[in-house]
Amino acid sequence: MKPSPLLGLALAFALSSTALAGAGLPTARAASPATANTAPASAAIAPPAAAIAAPMAGAPTLQARSWVLVDYPGGQVLAGSNADLRIEPASLTKLMTAYAVFSALRAGQLHINEDVLISEHAWRAEGSRTFVQVGTRVPVDVLLKGMIVQSGNDATIALAERVGGSEPAFVQMMNGYAQRLGMHGTHFADSSGLPSPDHYSTARDLATLARAIIRDFPEYYSLYSLREFTWNNIRQENRNGLLESSPGVDGLKTGHTDTAGYCLVGSALRSGMRLVSVVVGSPSVKARESGSAALLEYGFNSFETVPLRKARDAVLTPRVYKGASKYVAAVPQAAVQVTVPRGQAAAVTSSATVRQPLVAPLAADIAIGELQVAVAGRTIASVPLYPAQAVPAGGLWRRLVDTIILWF
């Protein structure tokens, strides 16, 4: 298989899943451009008088059914082949199981030191096992490590039953999270990744899921870099060989069945730049590891991530009418970055607008403008800007004065 054509300019803006949904963007886009009171923000990086880009190496060709390389902040595809092909995720399924369990921990519905009763259904699980015993109680911490490091199907099902009440109910939660994350090519039929016609995903969707785990649950992400785990005096090593062999790799998960082939979702961080790779359907462990390593090397050698704005960095400070405050800072909810071919950072610019007029009350979670990002003069994305804090309506006098001002 040959890789798909490279996207020459890769946008990567680090936004929460809520921000990506663009809750307030329609209002901001429908509004008229900013007036003199809200002049465009200064360019983050001014373009040079001339820029000569070094020739880029071609993306590698892999032994796999499908693969994709994305930058972490925004998930822009840097290289790939058959990224939207329907595939069997095998034990990569456990990434979603973990996401749902992490969500339950965050919500207080589950506790890391809580003991979970091991059912006969979990104990009889086929495939990889952590060797938990039926009728015993095992801490959530142990079950998580068994699922993530050992890929234990028994530990996975035990967690699913505890969080969902039953495995089928938990699978419904998994599919709900998949839809919320925009994994529209994915459907789960079980929590551990057994083959089924109703159990499928895509390389692109799995990259989206990996990014969500890293972004949403940094407190648990270190579990994916554990090299080994011992339970019941049985020591098992992490099957992700890239943890030992590839610089900066700190996750995530391997998978394999006879029909799915050998699969690997990896992530690496080097000099502040994080990439995510997905390789599915390789013929061997060596092929999935060498292919994943080649993708990551290509990404780090060929691209660079350029920071534009910090999270909640004031981009503009527009006038607010009829409000308790006369001005409010317009900010992005999270850091804004772009990933471009190496040597092209100076071609990145940004400008901003807010809707006019801004009339209080203003809610902090409704966008009031946009930060537009361009490369070599071509706009490639618009990031919503929000009030730094809510602005309540002002007093009677302020509202009266501003009403008269707006008449003119």
ChimeraX attribute file (.defattr): number of C-alpha atoms within 10 A of each C-alpha:
attribute: neighborCount
match mode: 1-to-1
recipient: residues
	/A:1	11
	/A:2	12
	/A:3	18
	/A:4	15
	/A:5	12
	/A:6	13
	/A:7	14
	/A:8	14
	/A:9	17
	/A:10	23
	/A:11	26
	/A:12	24
	/A:13	27
	/A:14	24
	/A:15	22
	/A:16	16
	/A:17	14
	/A:18	12
	/A:19	20
	/A:20	15
	/A:21	13
	/A:22	16
	/A:23	13
	/A:24	18
	/A:25	22
	/A:26	13
	/A:27	14
	/A:28	21
	/A:29	18
	/A:30	10
	/A:31	16
	/A:32	13
	/A:33	18
	/A:34	17
	/A:35	14
	/A:36	8
	/A:37	13
	/A:38	17
	/A:39	16
	/A:40	19
	/A:41	16
	/A:42	13
	/A:43	16
	/A:44	16
	/A:45	15
	/A:46	13
	/A:47	17
	/A:48	12
	/A:49	7
	/A:50	8
	/A:51	13
	/A:52	7
	/A:53	10
	/A:54	11
	/A:55	10
	/A:56	13
	/A:57	9
	/A:58	12
	/A:59	21
	/A:60	16
	/A:61	17
	/A:62	22
	/A:63	18
	/A:64	21
	/A:65	21
	/A:66	25
	/A:67	33
	/A:68	28
	/A:69	30
	/A:70	27
	/A:71	28
	/A:72	28
	/A:73	26
	/A:74	21
	/A:75	20
	/A:76	21
	/A:77	23
	/A:78	28
	/A:79	24
	/A:80	28
	/A:81	21
	/A:82	19
	/A:83	25
	/A:84	16
	/A:85	16
	/A:86	17
	/A:87	22
	/A:88	29
	/A:89	32
	/A:90	26
	/A:91	30
	/A:92	26
	/A:93	27
	/A:94	24
	/A:95	24
	/A:96	25
	/A:97	28
	/A:98	21
	/A:99	22
	/A:100	25
	/A:101	24
	/A:102	22
	/A:103	17
	/A:104	15
	/A:105	15
	/A:106	13
	/A:107	10
	/A:108	10
	/A:109	11
	/A:110	19
	/A:111	15
	/A:112	14
	/A:113	11
	/A:114	12
	/A:115	17
	/A:116	20
	/A:117	18
	/A:118	22
	/A:119	19
	/A:120	13
	/A:121	13
	/A:122	23
	/A:123	20
	/A:124	16
	/A:125	18
	/A:126	12
	/A:127	14
	/A:128	16
	/A:129	20
	/A:130	26
	/A:131	18
	/A:132	23
	/A:133	17
	/A:134	15
	/A:135	12
	/A:136	11
	/A:137	14
	/A:138	18
	/A:139	15
	/A:140	22
	/A:141	14
	/A:142	20
	/A:143	26
	/A:144	24
	/A:145	22
	/A:146	26
	/A:147	26
	/A:148	29
	/A:149	26
	/A:150	25
	/A:151	26
	/A:152	25
	/A:153	28
	/A:154	30
	/A:155	30
	/A:156	28
	/A:157	27
	/A:158	29
	/A:159	30
	/A:160	27
	/A:161	22
	/A:162	20
	/A:163	20
	/A:164	18
	/A:165	12
	/A:166	14
	/A:167	23
	/A:168	15
	/A:169	14
	/A:170	24
	/A:171	23
	/A:172	17
	/A:173	19
	/A:174	26
	/A:175	19
	/A:176	15
	/A:177	18
	/A:178	24
	/A:179	14
	/A:180	13
	/A:181	17
	/A:182	14
	/A:183	20
	/A:184	14
	/A:185	18
	/A:186	22
	/A:187	21
	/A:188	24
	/A:189	21
	/A:190	23
	/A:191	27
	/A:192	31
	/A:193	24
	/A:194	20
	/A:195	18
	/A:196	12
	/A:197	9
	/A:198	12
	/A:199	20
	/A:200	20
	/A:201	24
	/A:202	26
	/A:203	31
	/A:204	28
	/A:205	22
	/A:206	28
	/A:207	28
	/A:208	21
	/A:209	22
	/A:210	25
	/A:211	22
	/A:212	20
	/A:213	20
	/A:214	19
	/A:215	17
	/A:216	15
	/A:217	15
	/A:218	11
	/A:219	12
	/A:220	14
	/A:221	17
	/A:222	13
	/A:223	17
	/A:224	20
	/A:225	19
	/A:226	17
	/A:227	17
	/A:228	14
	/A:229	18
	/A:230	15
	/A:231	15
	/A:232	9
	/A:233	8
	/A:234	9
	/A:235	11
	/A:236	17
	/A:237	13
	/A:238	20
	/A:239	18
	/A:240	26
	/A:241	19
	/A:242	24
	/A:243	21
	/A:244	13
	/A:245	12
	/A:246	17
	/A:247	14
	/A:248	17
	/A:249	24
	/A:250	21
	/A:251	25
	/A:252	28
	/A:253	24
	/A:254	31
	/A:255	24
	/A:256	22
	/A:257	17
	/A:258	10
	/A:259	11
	/A:260	20
	/A:261	21
	/A:262	25
	/A:263	33
	/A:264	30
	/A:265	28
	/A:266	28
	/A:267	30
	/A:268	24
	/A:269	16
	/A:270	11
	/A:271	9
	/A:272	8
	/A:273	18
	/A:274	21
	/A:275	25
	/A:276	29
	/A:277	32
	/A:278	31
	/A:279	31
	/A:280	32
	/A:281	25
	/A:282	23
	/A:283	16
	/A:284	15
	/A:285	19
	/A:286	12
	/A:287	18
	/A:288	29
	/A:289	24
	/A:290	17
	/A:291	24
	/A:292	29
	/A:293	21
	/A:294	17
	/A:295	29
	/A:296	26
	/A:297	17
	/A:298	19
	/A:299	23
	/A:300	20
	/A:301	13
	/A:302	19
	/A:303	22
	/A:304	22
	/A:305	24
	/A:306	21
	/A:307	17
	/A:308	19
	/A:309	19
	/A:310	16
	/A:311	14
	/A:312	18
	/A:313	18
	/A:314	18
	/A:315	22
	/A:316	25
	/A:317	19
	/A:318	25
	/A:319	18
	/A:320	21
	/A:321	23
	/A:322	24
	/A:323	22
	/A:324	17
	/A:325	16
	/A:326	15
	/A:327	16
	/A:328	21
	/A:329	17
	/A:330	28
	/A:331	28
	/A:332	26
	/A:333	23
	/A:334	18
	/A:335	19
	/A:336	24
	/A:337	20
	/A:338	26
	/A:339	26
	/A:340	24
	/A:341	22
	/A:342	17
	/A:343	15
	/A:344	21
	/A:345	23
	/A:346	18
	/A:347	19
	/A:348	24
	/A:349	21
	/A:350	22
	/A:351	19
	/A:352	24
	/A:353	27
	/A:354	30
	/A:355	21
	/A:356	19
	/A:357	16
	/A:358	17
	/A:359	19
	/A:360	19
	/A:361	16
	/A:362	20
	/A:363	15
	/A:364	15
	/A:365	17
	/A:366	18
	/A:367	28
	/A:368	27
	/A:369	32
	/A:370	26
	/A:371	24
	/A:372	19
	/A:373	25
	/A:374	19
	/A:375	21
	/A:376	15
	/A:377	12
	/A:378	11
	/A:379	14
	/A:380	14
	/A:381	17
	/A:382	18
	/A:383	24
	/A:384	29
	/A:385	33
	/A:386	30
	/A:387	26
	/A:388	19
	/A:389	14
	/A:390	17
	/A:391	21
	/A:392	15
	/A:393	18
	/A:394	18
	/A:395	11
	/A:396	9
	/A:397	10
	/A:398	16
	/A:399	18
	/A:400	12
	/A:401	12
	/A:402	16
	/A:403	14
	/A:404	9
	/A:405	10
	/A:406	11
	/A:407	6
	/A:408	5
